[in-house]
Amino acid sequence: MNYFAHGRAFVGDPYFLAGTAVPDWLAVVDRRVRVRAKHVEPYTRCDAVDGDWRLATIARGIAQHHADDAWFHATLAFHELSTDFTGRIRALLPSDGGHRASFLGHILVELLLDDVLIAEDPARLEAYYASIERLDFTVVEQAINRIAPRSTDRLAWFIERFSAERFLWDYRDDARLLFRLNQVMQRAALPPLPETFRDFFGEARDLVRERRDSLLTPEE
């Protein structure tokens, strides 16, 4: 899942919402800092953290992120779409002999699912960002520095940037989506995608929209 799919149900609870975004924020801004489920569990109860409700709420949001990712990536719909996208991307980028196609097949399902959900309820994305703006960004960074084995001094800065840029709106526009994907490629030390790659987005978006319910339903 990406940011909006993870957090859209929690826009009324800013610190829980922040927790659902923390693993993805750290993956962008400070990859050496990890908050795995085993790190988070001891911090999820207020009585275990001296009544620090914001710390406990952030920890519960992170736990929610990990739980949702586990069932989401296990769905047949995600497996089939990401595999299908990988094959199509390899055909579009025939000179690519590395893992870029499978990486793209995975993340494109997630980004386009966010786009589908945002198109259904754009007011909820406004509420999402309004909730982020209510955070004390330094408090979130301090919470992560208690939870994670390694500390960061870049998270508060990045949350402010995330709030200001509002890049989740960009997924609707194919040119902006390509720009955002190429930022991901750069962070992953992968070659940039050509302009022609955006021709795939419309079809891919339709395929994700068709599987929307299956992608969002945990399997037995």
Secondary structure, DSSP 8 states (H G I E B T S, - for coil): --HHHHHGGGTT-HHHHHHHHHHHHHHHH-TT----HHHHGGGSSGGGTTT-HHHHHHHHHHHHHHHHHHHHHTSHHHHHHHHHHHHHHHHHSTT--SSHHHHHHHHHHHHHHHHHHHHH-HHHHHHHHHHHHTS-HHHHHHHHHHHSSS--SSHHHHHHHHHHH-GGGGGGSHHHHHHHHHHHHHHTT-----GGGGGGHHHHHHHHHHTHHHHTS---
